[in-house]
Amino acid sequence: MKITIGADELILWLRKNKKTVGIENLLLGRRIAELVKKLGGEFAQENQPSLWSDELSDEAMTRMGLPKTAQQYMVDISTLPEVYKTLNEW
């Protein structure tokens, strides 16, 4: 079974867990894209508004290091543990 997951969700997890302090979202997005491709995921919709784009100001997103838009991916649900395991090692 495939699900859609956005780079915004993964970046939020990384920021929340202080795994990528000082790394820009553009670089994180590239690393996430490489990881998803490596695990057999596919690109879905490009640059969709982030989950929080309607709720937070641009200033708040910048302060928290969250993107305004993000690439969406289609991944097999069985790969999610590997996605988060890899992110945890960053």
N, C-alpha and C positions, 0 to 999 in steps of 0.2 A: 504494500500500500504506500502510495506517495502522498506527501503533504507539501504545502507551501510554507517556506520559512524565509524571513527577510534578514538581510544583513543588519538591519536596525535592531532586531531582536537579539542577535548574537553580540552586537556591539554593546547593547544595554547590559547584557549578562557580563561581558568583559569589564565594563566600567564599574558595574555594581560590585564585582568581586576584585576590583583593583588589580586586574591582570595586565593591563596595557596602559599604565600611566605614562603620559608623554608621547604616545604614538598617535599620529593623526588618523582621522577616520578614513581618508583616502587610502593610506597604506593598509589599514585594517581591512577595508573593503577588498583590496587586492589579495591579501592573504586569505581572507574568507573565500573568495572566488576560487583560488587555487585549491583550498581544502575541499570545497564542495565538489569541484571537478574530479579531484583525486578519489573521492568516495563515490563517484558515479552519479552525482547530482547534475541537474540541468538548469540553465538559466531560464527564468520565467519572465515576468514583467520587469522592465527597467525603471529605475528611479521612481518608485511609488512613494507617496508621502509616508513618512514614518508614523508609527502608531500614535505618537504623542504630538504630532505637528499641529493639531488643532487645539491642544491643551496648553502647550508651553510657548512662551515667547521665543523669538530668535536668540535673544540675550541669554535666556535660561538654558536653551539647548547648547549654546556655545560654552557657557560656564560648566555644564555637566559633561561636555564632550560627546554630545549625542548628535547624530546626523538628522538633517531635515528630510532627506529622501534616501531611499536605499534600494539596491538590487534585490529582487525576489528570486528564490530558488525552489525547484521541485526536487525533493530528496526522498529516498525510501526511508520510511519510519525506522527501519532496523539500523540505519546508520547514525541516528541521533546520539546514541551513547558514545560513538567514536568521535563525532563532531565535538561534543562537550568535553570529552577526555582530552582531545587535542587542544581545544581552547584553554583548558585548565593548565596546560603545560606552557602557555605563552607567557 
